[in-house]
């Protein structure tokens, strides 16, 4: 029940190669992370949809292998 | 998900204007993320009902498929999925949540 921050980043980048991804291990236990993702693909999507896109990119791991991944999603500023 | 689970979930959501699927109860949350959303709603003075997913394995798994959302808590307002812990916190901090409830006709 744990993942490395680099694994999370790689999974997200596989789906969103141009995204800017910042991962923080919140408790140092490899099971509670916060991720900030800035991606052009989020444009025009609701916040729920943006988070769903990341959960899909994570391939069903969130809520299972990974207990918590706090998400902050946004689009690149001009 | 079985049809009767889906129907059960649909009915609970329909019957409760503001509904929180959570781990534990508002008085005794069993998870920090659920506690955080309870905290926001209580702070705003919003009346809500809750479902303790730890008491119902069928709903616990079913709601994840139903919302296409892998984690608990999940907040529904008038049949609409608003978000999980991060979204509710973010909406609360930037004032969006108050507007959301106002527009939905929910007293805050």
N, CA and C atoms of all chains as a GROMACS GRO file, in nm:
protein
  558
    1UNK      N    1   0.082  -0.121   0.000
    1UNK     CA    2   0.000   0.000   0.000
    1UNK      C    3   0.086   0.126   0.000
    2UNK      N    4   0.175   0.135  -0.094
    2UNK     CA    5   0.253   0.258  -0.101
    2UNK      C    6   0.312   0.271  -0.241
    3UNK      N    7   0.344   0.393  -0.275
    3UNK     CA    8   0.404   0.419  -0.406
    3UNK      C    9   0.514   0.523  -0.390
    4UNK      N   10   0.606   0.522  -0.486
    4UNK     CA   11   0.708   0.627  -0.484
    4UNK      C   12   0.655   0.749  -0.558
    5UNK      N   13   0.700   0.866  -0.515
    5UNK     CA   14   0.657   0.991  -0.580
    5UNK      C   15   0.690   0.987  -0.730
    6UNK      N   16   0.805   0.929  -0.763
    6UNK     CA   17   0.846   0.925  -0.904
    6UNK      C   18   0.751   0.838  -0.986
    7UNK      N   19   0.697   0.731  -0.925
    7UNK     CA   20   0.601   0.646  -0.998
    7UNK      C   21   0.475   0.724  -1.031
    8UNK      N   22   0.430   0.804  -0.934
    8UNK     CA   23   0.308   0.884  -0.954
    8UNK      C   24   0.332   0.982  -1.068
    9UNK      N   25   0.446   1.048  -1.061
    9UNK     CA   26   0.479   1.147  -1.163
    9UNK      C   27   0.485   1.083  -1.302
   10UNK      N   28   0.550   0.967  -1.310
   10UNK     CA   29   0.561   0.898  -1.439
   10UNK      C   30   0.425   0.861  -1.496
   11UNK      N   31   0.336   0.810  -1.409
   11UNK     CA   32   0.204   0.771  -1.455
   11UNK      C   33   0.128   0.890  -1.513
   12UNK      N   34   0.138   1.002  -1.444
   12UNK     CA   35   0.067   1.122  -1.491
   12UNK      C   36   0.127   1.170  -1.623
   13UNK      N   37   0.260   1.168  -1.630
   13UNK     CA   38   0.326   1.217  -1.751
   13UNK      C   39   0.304   1.125  -1.872
   14UNK      N   40   0.277   0.998  -1.844
   14UNK     CA   41   0.246   0.907  -1.956
   14UNK      C   42   0.122   0.954  -2.030
   15UNK      N   43   0.024   1.003  -1.956
   15UNK     CA   44  -0.100   1.049  -2.018
   15UNK      C   45  -0.091   1.197  -2.058
   16UNK      N   46  -0.021   1.275  -1.978
   16UNK     CA   47  -0.009   1.420  -2.006
   16UNK      C   48   0.139   1.458  -2.014
   17UNK      N   49   0.202   1.426  -2.128
   17UNK     CA   50   0.348   1.443  -2.139
   17UNK      C   51   0.395   1.587  -2.120
   18UNK      N   52   0.308   1.685  -2.147
   18UNK     CA   53   0.352   1.824  -2.137
   18UNK      C   54   0.311   1.891  -2.006
   19UNK      N   55   0.257   1.812  -1.916
   19UNK     CA   56   0.210   1.870  -1.790
   19UNK      C   57   0.327   1.904  -1.699
   20UNK      N   58   0.300   2.002  -1.612
   20UNK     CA   59   0.399   2.033  -1.509
   20UNK      C   60   0.348   1.968  -1.381
   21UNK      N   61   0.425   1.873  -1.328
   21UNK     CA   62   0.379   1.794  -1.214
   21UNK      C   63   0.471   1.816  -1.094
   22UNK      N   64   0.411   1.849  -0.980
   22UNK     CA   65   0.487   1.863  -0.856
   22UNK      C   66   0.425   1.770  -0.752
   23UNK      N   67   0.506   1.680  -0.698
   23UNK     CA   68   0.453   1.584  -0.600
   23UNK      C   69   0.518   1.610  -0.464
   24UNK      N   70   0.434   1.604  -0.363
   24UNK     CA   71   0.485   1.622  -0.226
   24UNK      C   72   0.440   1.503  -0.141
   25UNK      N   73   0.532   1.440  -0.074
   25UNK     CA   74   0.499   1.330   0.017
   25UNK      C   75   0.459   1.394   0.150
   26UNK      N   76   0.331   1.390   0.180
   26UNK     CA   77   0.279   1.468   0.292
   26UNK      C   78   0.324   1.417   0.428
   27UNK      N   79   0.338   1.286   0.440
   27UNK     CA   80   0.372   1.232   0.573
   27UNK      C   81   0.501   1.153   0.572
   28UNK      N   82   0.563   1.144   0.455
   28UNK     CA   83   0.686   1.066   0.447
   28UNK      C   84   0.662   0.916   0.458
   29UNK      N   85   0.536   0.873   0.437
   29UNK     CA   86   0.506   0.730   0.450
   29UNK      C   87   0.480   0.664   0.314
   30UNK      N   88   0.496   0.743   0.205
   30UNK     CA   89   0.475   0.687   0.072
   30UNK      C   90   0.330   0.651   0.043
   31UNK      N   91   0.238   0.701   0.124
   31UNK     CA   92   0.099   0.665   0.107
   31UNK      C   93   0.004   0.786   0.106
   32UNK      N   94   0.058   0.902   0.140
   32UNK     CA   95  -0.022   1.025   0.140
   32UNK      C   96   0.054   1.133   0.064
   33UNK      N   97   0.007   1.160  -0.057
   33UNK     CA   98   0.076   1.258  -0.140
   33UNK      C   99  -0.016   1.374  -0.176
   34UNK      N  100   0.048   1.483  -0.210
   34UNK     CA  101  -0.026   1.593  -0.272
   34UNK      C  102   0.038   1.616  -0.408
   35UNK      N  103  -0.042   1.633  -0.510
   35UNK     CA  104   0.011   1.656  -0.644
   35UNK      C  105  -0.049   1.782  -0.702
   36UNK      N  106   0.041   1.864  -0.756
   36UNK     CA  107  -0.007   1.982  -0.827
   36UNK      C  108   0.020   1.957  -0.975
   37UNK      N  109  -0.082   1.965  -1.056
   37UNK     CA  110  -0.066   1.936  -1.198
   37UNK      C  111  -0.118   2.053  -1.281
   38UNK      N  112  -0.030   2.104  -1.365
   38UNK     CA  113  -0.070   2.212  -1.455
   38UNK      C  114  -0.066   2.154  -1.596
   39UNK      N  115  -0.181   2.150  -1.662
   39UNK     CA  116  -0.185   2.090  -1.794
   39UNK      C  117  -0.284   2.161  -1.885
   40UNK      N  118  -0.245   2.177  -2.008
   40UNK     CA  119  -0.330   2.241  -2.109
   40UNK      C  120  -0.459   2.160  -2.130
   41UNK      N  121  -0.448   2.028  -2.112
   41UNK     CA  122  -0.564   1.939  -2.136
   41UNK      C  123  -0.682   1.970  -2.043
   42UNK      N  124  -0.655   2.040  -1.932
   42UNK     CA  125  -0.762   2.068  -1.836
   42UNK      C  126  -0.853   2.181  -1.883
   43UNK      N  127  -0.807   2.256  -1.980
   43UNK     CA  128  -0.883   2.374  -2.023
   43UNK      C  129  -1.026   2.337  -2.062
   44UNK      N  130  -1.120   2.413  -2.010
   44UNK     CA  131  -1.260   2.390  -2.044
   44UNK      C  132  -1.326   2.277  -1.966
   45UNK      N  133  -1.249   2.211  -1.878
   45UNK     CA  134  -1.306   2.101  -1.800
   45UNK      C  135  -1.341   2.150  -1.660
   46UNK      N  136  -1.443   2.089  -1.601
   46UNK     CA  137  -1.476   2.123  -1.462
   46UNK      C  138  -1.369   2.064  -1.371
   47UNK      N  139  -1.368   2.109  -1.247
   47UNK     CA  140  -1.267   2.059  -1.154
   47UNK      C  141  -1.285   1.908  -1.130
   48UNK      N  142  -1.412   1.866  -1.122
   48UNK     CA  143  -1.438   1.723  -1.106
   48UNK      C  144  -1.380   1.645  -1.225
   49UNK      N  145  -1.402   1.696  -1.346
   49UNK     CA  146  -1.350   1.628  -1.465
   49UNK      C  147  -1.197   1.626  -1.466
   50UNK      N  148  -1.136   1.735  -1.422
   50UNK     CA  149  -0.989   1.742  -1.419
   50UNK      C  150  -0.933   1.636  -1.325
   51UNK      N  151  -0.996   1.622  -1.208
   51UNK     CA  152  -0.948   1.522  -1.113
   51UNK      C  153  -0.973   1.381  -1.166
   52UNK      N  154  -1.087   1.363  -1.233
   52UNK     CA  155  -1.115   1.231  -1.292
   52UNK      C  156  -1.010   1.194  -1.397
   53UNK      N  157  -0.966   1.294  -1.473
   53UNK     CA  158  -0.863   1.268  -1.574
   53UNK      C  159  -0.734   1.217  -1.509
   54UNK      N  160  -0.701   1.275  -1.394
   54UNK     CA  161  -0.580   1.231  -1.322
   54UNK      C  162  -0.600   1.092  -1.262
   55UNK      N  163  -0.719   1.070  -1.202
   55UNK     CA  164  -0.747   0.937  -1.146
   55UNK      C  165  -0.737   0.830  -1.255
   56UNK      N  166  -0.788   0.862  -1.374
   56UNK     CA  167  -0.779   0.767  -1.486
   56UNK      C  168  -0.634   0.744  -1.526
   57UNK      N  169  -0.556   0.851  -1.530
   57UNK     CA  170  -0.414   0.839  -1.565
   57UNK      C  171  -0.342   0.750  -1.462
   58UNK      N  172  -0.392   0.752  -1.340
   58UNK     CA  173  -0.331   0.671  -1.234
   58UNK      C  174  -0.377   0.525  -1.240
   59UNK      N  175  -0.464   0.496  -1.336
   59UNK     CA  176  -0.503   0.358  -1.362
   59UNK      C  177  -0.564   0.284  -1.244
   60UNK      N  178  -0.652   0.349  -1.172
   60UNK     CA  179  -0.722   0.279  -1.064
   60UNK      C  180  -0.641   0.258  -0.937
   61UNK      N  181  -0.525   0.322  -0.927
   61UNK     CA  182  -0.443   0.301  -0.807
   61UNK      C  183  -0.488   0.387  -0.689
   62UNK      N  184  -0.543   0.505  -0.720
   62UNK     CA  185  -0.586   0.593  -0.611
   62UNK      C  186  -0.705   0.529  -0.538
   63UNK      N  187  -0.695   0.524  -0.407
   63UNK     CA  188  -0.799   0.461  -0.327
   63UNK      C  189  -0.770   0.313  -0.304
   64UNK      N  190  -0.670   0.260  -0.376
   64UNK     CA  191  -0.632   0.120  -0.356
   64UNK      C  192  -0.486   0.114  -0.311
   65UNK      N  193  -0.392   0.102  -0.407
   65UNK     CA  194  -0.250   0.100  -0.368
   65UNK      C  195  -0.210   0.226  -0.295
   66UNK      N  196  -0.275   0.335  -0.335
   66UNK     CA  197  -0.239   0.464  -0.279
   66UNK      C  198  -0.357   0.518  -0.199
   67UNK      N  199  -0.335   0.538  -0.070
   67UNK     CA  200  -0.448   0.579   0.013
   67UNK      C  201  -0.496   0.720  -0.022
   68UNK      N  202  -0.402   0.811  -0.038
   68UNK     CA  203  -0.446   0.948  -0.057
   68UNK      C  204  -0.357   1.026  -0.154
   69UNK      N  205  -0.423   1.089  -0.247
   69UNK     CA  206  -0.353   1.176  -0.339
   69UNK      C  207  -0.434   1.305  -0.349
   70UNK      N  208  -0.391   1.405  -0.273
   70UNK     CA  209  -0.461   1.533  -0.277
   70UNK      C  210  -0.426   1.602  -0.409
   71UNK      N  211  -0.527   1.650  -0.480
   71UNK     CA  212  -0.501   1.705  -0.612
   71UNK      C  213  -0.528   1.855  -0.618
   72UNK      N  214  -0.441   1.921  -0.691
   72UNK     CA  215  -0.462   2.061  -0.723
   72UNK      C  216  -0.433   2.074  -0.872
   73UNK      N  217  -0.537   2.098  -0.950
   73UNK     CA  218  -0.519   2.101  -1.096
   73UNK      C  219  -0.547   2.240  -1.150
   74UNK      N  220  -0.472   2.276  -1.252
   74UNK     CA  221  -0.497   2.405  -1.316
   74UNK      C  222  -0.441   2.404  -1.458
   75UNK      N  223  -0.474   2.508  -1.533
   75UNK     CA  224  -0.423   2.520  -1.670
   75UNK      C  225  -0.310   2.622  -1.670
   76UNK      N  226  -0.219   2.612  -1.768
   76UNK     CA  227  -0.106   2.705  -1.772
   76UNK      C  228  -0.154   2.849  -1.787
   77UNK      N  229  -0.090   2.939  -1.715
   77UNK     CA  230  -0.125   3.082  -1.729
   77UNK      C  231  -0.057   3.136  -1.855
   78UNK      N  232  -0.125   3.230  -1.918
   78UNK     CA  233  -0.068   3.289  -2.040
   78UNK      C  234   0.059   3.366  -2.006
   79UNK      N  235  -2.136  -0.296  -1.110
   79UNK     CA  236  -2.226  -0.270  -0.998
   79UNK      C  237  -2.364  -0.332  -1.027
   80UNK      N  238  -2.420  -0.396  -0.927
   80UNK     CA  239  -2.552  -0.456  -0.946
   80UNK      C  240  -2.660  -0.347  -0.954
   81UNK      N  241  -2.766  -0.382  -1.027
   81UNK     CA  242  -2.872  -0.284  -1.049
   81UNK      C  243  -2.935  -0.236  -0.920
   82UNK      N  244  -2.954  -0.329  -0.825
   82UNK     CA  245  -3.020  -0.283  -0.702
   82UNK      C  246  -2.931  -0.192  -0.618
   83UNK      N  247  -2.798  -0.209  -0.629
   83UNK     CA  248  -2.707  -0.117  -0.560
   83UNK      C  249  -2.719   0.021  -0.621
   84UNK      N  250  -2.721   0.024  -0.754
   84UNK     CA  251  -2.730   0.151  -0.825
   84UNK      C  252  -2.861   0.222  -0.788
   85UNK      N  253  -2.968   0.144  -0.783
   85UNK     CA  254  -3.099   0.202  -0.751
   85UNK      C  255  -3.100   0.256  -0.607
   86UNK      N  256  -3.038   0.178  -0.519
   86UNK     CA  257  -3.029   0.219  -0.378
   86UNK      C  258  -2.955   0.353  -0.368
   87UNK      N  259  -2.843   0.364  -0.437
   87UNK     CA  260  -2.763   0.487  -0.434
   87UNK      C  261  -2.843   0.603  -0.493
   88UNK      N  262  -2.905   0.578  -0.608
   88UNK     CA  263  -2.985   0.684  -0.673
   88UNK      C  264  -3.094   0.736  -0.580
   89UNK      N  265  -3.159   0.643  -0.511
   89UNK     CA  266  -3.269   0.683  -0.422
   89UNK      C  267  -3.219   0.766  -0.304
   90UNK      N  268  -3.107   0.726  -0.245
   90UNK     CA  269  -3.055   0.804  -0.131
   90UNK      C  270  -3.018   0.944  -0.176
   91UNK      N  271  -2.954   0.953  -0.294
   91UNK     CA  272  -2.911   1.084  -0.344
   91UNK      C  273  -3.032   1.171  -0.375
   92UNK      N  274  -3.134   1.110  -0.432
   92UNK     CA  275  -3.255   1.184  -0.468
   92UNK      C  276  -3.328   1.234  -0.344
   93UNK      N  277  -3.327   1.154  -0.238
   93UNK     CA  278  -3.404   1.187  -0.118
   93UNK      C  279  -3.335   1.286  -0.025
   94UNK      N  280  -3.209   1.318  -0.053
   94UNK     CA  281  -3.136   1.408   0.038
   94UNK      C  282  -3.071   1.521  -0.041
   95UNK      N  283  -3.116   1.643  -0.014
   95UNK     CA  284  -3.066   1.758  -0.090
   95UNK      C  285  -2.915   1.772  -0.080
   96UNK      N  286  -2.865   1.761   0.043
   96UNK     CA  287  -2.720   1.769   0.063
   96UNK      C  288  -2.678   1.639   0.131
   97UNK      N  289  -2.599   1.561   0.059
   97UNK     CA  290  -2.566   1.428   0.109
   97UNK      C  291  -2.416   1.402   0.100
   98UNK      N  292  -2.362   1.360   0.212
   98UNK     CA  293  -2.218   1.330   0.218
   98UNK      C  294  -2.196   1.180   0.240
   99UNK      N  295  -2.129   1.118   0.143
   99UNK     CA  296  -2.083   0.981   0.163
   99UNK      C  297  -1.950   0.991   0.235
  100UNK      N  298  -1.942   0.932   0.352
  100UNK     CA  299  -1.822   0.951   0.434
  100UNK      C  300  -1.785   0.825   0.509
  101UNK      N  301  -1.666   0.826   0.568
  101UNK     CA  302  -1.625   0.718   0.657
  101UNK      C  303  -1.652   0.762   0.799
  102UNK      N  304  -1.741   0.692   0.867
  102UNK     CA  305  -1.782   0.730   1.001
  102UNK      C  306  -1.905   0.819   0.997
  103UNK      N  307  -1.927   0.890   1.104
  103UNK     CA  308  -2.043   0.978   1.114
  103UNK      C  309  -1.994   1.121   1.139
  104UNK      N  310  -2.081   1.221   1.116
  104UNK     CA  311  -2.038   1.359   1.141
  104UNK      C  312  -1.983   1.379   1.282
  105UNK      N  313  -2.039   1.308   1.379
  105UNK     CA  314  -1.992   1.322   1.517
  105UNK      C  315  -1.860   1.245   1.538
  106UNK      N  316  -1.849   1.131   1.472
  106UNK     CA  317  -1.730   1.046   1.487
  106UNK      C  318  -1.674   1.007   1.350
  107UNK      N  319  -1.613   1.103   1.280
  107UNK     CA  320  -1.555   1.068   1.150
  107UNK      C  321  -1.440   0.968   1.169
  108UNK      N  322  -1.428   0.876   1.076
  108UNK     CA  323  -1.323   0.774   1.088
  108UNK      C  324  -1.207   0.799   0.994
  109UNK      N  325  -1.203   0.916   0.935
  109UNK     CA  326  -1.097   0.946   0.839
  109UNK      C  327  -1.082   1.098   0.832
  110UNK      N  328  -0.959   1.144   0.824
  110UNK     CA  329  -0.933   1.287   0.826
  110UNK      C  330  -0.996   1.363   0.710
  111UNK      N  331  -1.007   1.297   0.596
  111UNK     CA  332  -1.063   1.364   0.478
  111UNK      C  333  -1.214   1.383   0.495
  112UNK      N  334  -1.278   1.280   0.548
  112UNK     CA  335  -1.422   1.293   0.576
  112UNK      C  336  -1.444   1.400   0.683
  113UNK      N  337  -1.359   1.399   0.784
  113UNK     CA  338  -1.371   1.498   0.892
  113UNK      C  339  -1.356   1.640   0.836
  114UNK      N  340  -1.268   1.656   0.738
  114UNK     CA  341  -1.246   1.789   0.681
  114UNK      C  342  -1.371   1.843   0.613
  115UNK      N  343  -1.441   1.757   0.539
  115UNK     CA  344  -1.562   1.802   0.469
  115UNK      C  345  -1.674   1.829   0.570
  116UNK      N  346  -1.688   1.744   0.670
  116UNK     CA  347  -1.785   1.768   0.776
  116UNK      C  348  -1.757   1.904   0.840
  117UNK      N  349  -1.628   1.932   0.863
  117UNK     CA  350  -1.587   2.059   0.922
  117UNK      C  351  -1.631   2.178   0.839
  118UNK      N  352  -1.612   2.168   0.707
  118UNK     CA  353  -1.650   2.278   0.617
  118UNK      C  354  -1.801   2.299   0.622
  119UNK      N  355  -1.877   2.190   0.610
  119UNK     CA  356  -2.024   2.202   0.605
  119UNK      C  357  -2.077   2.255   0.738
  120UNK      N  358  -2.021   2.208   0.848
  120UNK     CA  359  -2.066   2.253   0.979
  120UNK      C  360  -2.033   2.401   0.998
  121UNK      N  361  -1.913   2.438   0.957
  121UNK     CA  362  -1.869   2.576   0.967
  121UNK      C  363  -1.964   2.669   0.890
  122UNK      N  364  -2.009   2.622   0.773
  122UNK     CA  365  -2.098   2.703   0.691
  122UNK      C  366  -2.241   2.700   0.742
  123UNK      N  367  -2.269   2.606   0.830
  123UNK     CA  368  -2.405   2.593   0.883
  123UNK      C  369  -2.500   2.528   0.784
  124UNK      N  370  -2.447   2.445   0.695
  124UNK     CA  371  -2.532   2.376   0.598
  124UNK      C  372  -2.588   2.249   0.661
  125UNK      N  373  -2.718   2.230   0.644
  125UNK     CA  374  -2.779   2.107   0.694
  125UNK      C  375  -2.750   1.996   0.593
  126UNK      N  376  -2.698   1.885   0.642
  126UNK     CA  377  -2.671   1.775   0.550
  126UNK      C  378  -2.698   1.640   0.615
  127UNK      N  379  -2.720   1.542   0.530
  127UNK     CA  380  -2.731   1.405   0.577
  127UNK      C  381  -2.607   1.330   0.531
  128UNK      N  382  -2.580   1.220   0.597
  128UNK     CA  383  -2.460   1.145   0.558
  128UNK      C  384  -2.486   0.996   0.555
  129UNK      N  385  -2.404   0.929   0.475
  129UNK     CA  386  -2.406   0.783   0.469
  129UNK      C  387  -2.269   0.736   0.514
  130UNK      N  388  -2.267   0.648   0.612
  130UNK     CA  389  -2.141   0.592   0.659
  130UNK      C  390  -2.108   0.469   0.573
  131UNK      N  391  -2.014   0.486   0.481
  131UNK     CA  392  -1.984   0.377   0.387
  131UNK      C  393  -1.917   0.258   0.458
  132UNK      N  394  -1.862   0.282   0.577
  132UNK     CA  395  -1.798   0.171   0.649
  132UNK      C  396  -1.902   0.070   0.699
  133UNK      N  397  -2.029   0.114   0.701
  133UNK     CA  398  -2.134   0.024   0.747
  133UNK      C  399  -2.202  -0.048   0.633
  134UNK      N  400  -2.164  -0.016   0.510
  134UNK     CA  401  -2.231  -0.076   0.395
  134UNK      C  402  -2.131  -0.097   0.281
  135UNK      N  403  -2.077  -0.217   0.273
  135UNK     CA  404  -1.974  -0.250   0.175
  135UNK      C  405  -2.025  -0.231   0.031
  136UNK      N  406  -2.154  -0.259   0.014
  136UNK     CA  407  -2.216  -0.249  -0.118
  136UNK      C  408  -2.212  -0.104  -0.167
  137UNK      N  409  -2.251  -0.013  -0.080
  137UNK     CA  410  -2.249   0.129  -0.115
  137UNK      C  411  -2.106   0.180  -0.123
  138UNK      N  412  -2.021   0.132  -0.036
  138UNK     CA  413  -1.882   0.178  -0.034
  138UNK      C  414  -1.815   0.156  -0.170
  139UNK      N  415  -1.835   0.041  -0.228
  139UNK     CA  416  -1.777   0.014  -0.360
  139UNK      C  417  -1.862   0.075  -0.471
  140UNK      N  418  -1.995   0.065  -0.453
  140UNK     CA  419  -2.088   0.111  -0.556
  140UNK      C  420  -2.076   0.259  -0.586
  141UNK      N  421  -2.058   0.340  -0.482
  141UNK     CA  422  -2.057   0.485  -0.501
  141UNK      C  423  -1.934   0.526  -0.583
  142UNK      N  424  -1.826   0.449  -0.572
  142UNK     CA  425  -1.706   0.482  -0.649
  142UNK      C  426  -1.731   0.465  -0.799
  143UNK      N  427  -1.804   0.360  -0.834
  143UNK     CA  428  -1.839   0.337  -0.973
  143UNK      C  429  -1.943   0.440  -1.018
  144UNK      N  430  -2.041   0.460  -0.931
  144UNK     CA  431  -2.152   0.551  -0.964
  144UNK      C  432  -2.100   0.690  -1.000
  145UNK      N  433  -2.007   0.742  -0.921
  145UNK     CA  434  -1.956   0.878  -0.943
  145UNK      C  435  -1.834   0.880  -1.034
  146UNK      N  436  -1.780   0.763  -1.066
  146UNK     CA  437  -1.651   0.754  -1.134
  146UNK      C  438  -1.547   0.834  -1.054
  147UNK      N  439  -1.543   0.804  -0.927
  147UNK     CA  440  -1.458   0.877  -0.833
  147UNK      C  441  -1.405   0.776  -0.732
  148UNK      N  442  -1.273   0.763  -0.718
  148UNK     CA  443  -1.219   0.648  -0.644
  148UNK      C  444  -1.212   0.661  -0.493
  149UNK      N  445  -1.241   0.779  -0.441
  149UNK     CA  446  -1.220   0.797  -0.297
  149UNK      C  447  -1.345   0.849  -0.226
  150UNK      N  448  -1.344   0.832  -0.096
  150UNK     CA  449  -1.447   0.884  -0.005
  150UNK      C  450  -1.376   0.992   0.077
  151UNK      N  451  -1.436   1.102   0.111
  151UNK     CA  452  -1.576   1.143   0.098
  151UNK      C  453  -1.618   1.189  -0.042
  152UNK      N  454  -1.750   1.193  -0.060
  152UNK     CA  455  -1.808   1.246  -0.183
  152UNK      C  456  -1.932   1.326  -0.144
  153UNK      N  457  -1.939   1.447  -0.195
  153UNK     CA  458  -2.053   1.533  -0.162
  153UNK      C  459  -2.148   1.548  -0.281
  154UNK      N  460  -2.275   1.522  -0.255
  154UNK     CA  461  -2.379   1.542  -0.356
  154UNK      C  462  -2.473   1.653  -0.311
  155UNK      N  463  -2.504   1.744  -0.402
  155UNK     CA  464  -2.603   1.847  -0.374
  155UNK      C  465  -2.708   1.843  -0.483
  156UNK      N  466  -2.832   1.821  -0.442
  156UNK     CA  467  -2.945   1.812  -0.536
  156UNK      C  468  -2.910   1.723  -0.656
  157UNK      N  469  -2.873   1.602  -0.628
  157UNK     CA  470  -2.848   1.503  -0.734
  157UNK      C  471  -2.717   1.522  -0.809
  158UNK      N  472  -2.643   1.627  -0.775
  158UNK     CA  473  -2.521   1.652  -0.851
  158UNK      C  474  -2.396   1.626  -0.766
  159UNK      N  475  -2.300   1.555  -0.824
  159UNK     CA  476  -2.174   1.529  -0.755
  159UNK      C  477  -2.090   1.657  -0.756
  160UNK      N  478  -2.060   1.709  -0.639
  160UNK     CA  479  -1.984   1.835  -0.630
  160UNK      C  480  -1.834   1.809  -0.622
  161UNK      N  481  -1.795   1.706  -0.547
  161UNK     CA  482  -1.654   1.675  -0.540
  161UNK      C  483  -1.614   1.599  -0.415
  162UNK      N  484  -1.486   1.572  -0.407
  162UNK     CA  485  -1.429   1.508  -0.289
  162UNK      C  486  -1.366   1.612  -0.199
  163UNK      N  487  -1.284   1.567  -0.110
  163UNK     CA  488  -1.227   1.653  -0.007
  163UNK      C  489  -1.150   1.773  -0.064
  164UNK      N  490  -1.062   1.750  -0.161
  164UNK     CA  491  -0.979   1.859  -0.215
  164UNK      C  492  -1.064   1.969  -0.277
  165UNK      N  493  -1.163   1.924  -0.356
  165UNK     CA  494  -1.247   2.021  -0.428
  165UNK      C  495  -1.331   2.102  -0.329
  166UNK      N  496  -1.389   2.034  -0.231
  166UNK     CA  497  -1.473   2.104  -0.134
  166UNK      C  498  -1.390   2.206  -0.055
  167UNK      N  499  -1.270   2.163  -0.015
  167UNK     CA  500  -1.182   2.255   0.058
  167UNK      C  501  -1.146   2.376  -0.027
  168UNK      N  502  -1.109   2.348  -0.153
  168UNK     CA  503  -1.070   2.457  -0.243
  168UNK      C  504  -1.187   2.552  -0.266
  169UNK      N  505  -1.307   2.495  -0.289
  169UNK     CA  506  -1.425   2.578  -0.314
  169UNK      C  507  -1.463   2.659  -0.190
  170UNK      N  508  -1.436   2.601  -0.074
  170UNK     CA  509  -1.466   2.672   0.050
  170UNK      C  510  -1.370   2.790   0.068
  171UNK      N  511  -1.243   2.764   0.039
  171UNK     CA  512  -1.141   2.868   0.059
  171UNK      C  513  -1.160   2.985  -0.036
  172UNK      N  514  -1.203   2.959  -0.160
  172UNK     CA  515  -1.216   3.071  -0.253
  172UNK      C  516  -1.360   3.126  -0.261
  173UNK      N  517  -1.446   3.077  -0.173
  173UNK     CA  518  -1.581   3.132  -0.167
  173UNK      C  519  -1.681   3.073  -0.265
  174UNK      N  520  -1.631   2.986  -0.354
  174UNK     CA  521  -1.718   2.926  -0.455
  174UNK      C  522  -1.830   2.842  -0.396
  175UNK      N  523  -1.799   2.780  -0.282
  175UNK     CA  524  -1.896   2.686  -0.224
  175UNK      C  525  -2.021   2.760  -0.176
  176UNK      N  526  -2.001   2.878  -0.118
  176UNK     CA  527  -2.115   2.957  -0.074
  176UNK      C  528  -2.204   2.991  -0.193
  177UNK      N  529  -2.142   3.035  -0.303
  177UNK     CA  530  -2.219   3.065  -0.424
  177UNK      C  531  -2.293   2.942  -0.474
  178UNK      N  532  -2.221   2.830  -0.470
  178UNK     CA  533  -2.280   2.705  -0.518
  178UNK      C  534  -2.407   2.672  -0.441
  179UNK      N  535  -2.399   2.680  -0.308
  179UNK     CA  536  -2.516   2.650  -0.226
  179UNK      C  537  -2.627   2.752  -0.248
  180UNK      N  538  -2.588   2.879  -0.260
  180UNK     CA  539  -2.688   2.982  -0.287
  180UNK      C  540  -2.764   2.954  -0.416
  181UNK      N  541  -2.688   2.924  -0.521
  181UNK     CA  542  -2.750   2.897  -0.650
  181UNK      C  543  -2.837   2.772  -0.647
  182UNK      N  544  -2.796   2.677  -0.564
  182UNK     CA  545  -2.874   2.553  -0.554
  182UNK      C  546  -2.995   2.570  -0.462
  183UNK      N  547  -3.004   2.690  -0.400
  183UNK     CA  548  -3.117   2.716  -0.311
  183UNK      C  549  -3.103   2.649  -0.176
  184UNK      N  550  -2.980   2.622  -0.136
  184UNK     CA  551  -2.954   2.561  -0.005
  184UNK      C  552  -2.913   2.672   0.092
  185UNK      N  553  -2.975   2.670   0.208
  185UNK     CA  554  -2.947   2.774   0.306
  185UNK      C  555  -2.809   2.754   0.370
  186UNK      N  556  -2.730   2.862   0.370
  186UNK     CA  557  -2.600   2.854   0.439
  186UNK      C  558  -2.595   2.955   0.553
   0.00000   0.00000   0.00000
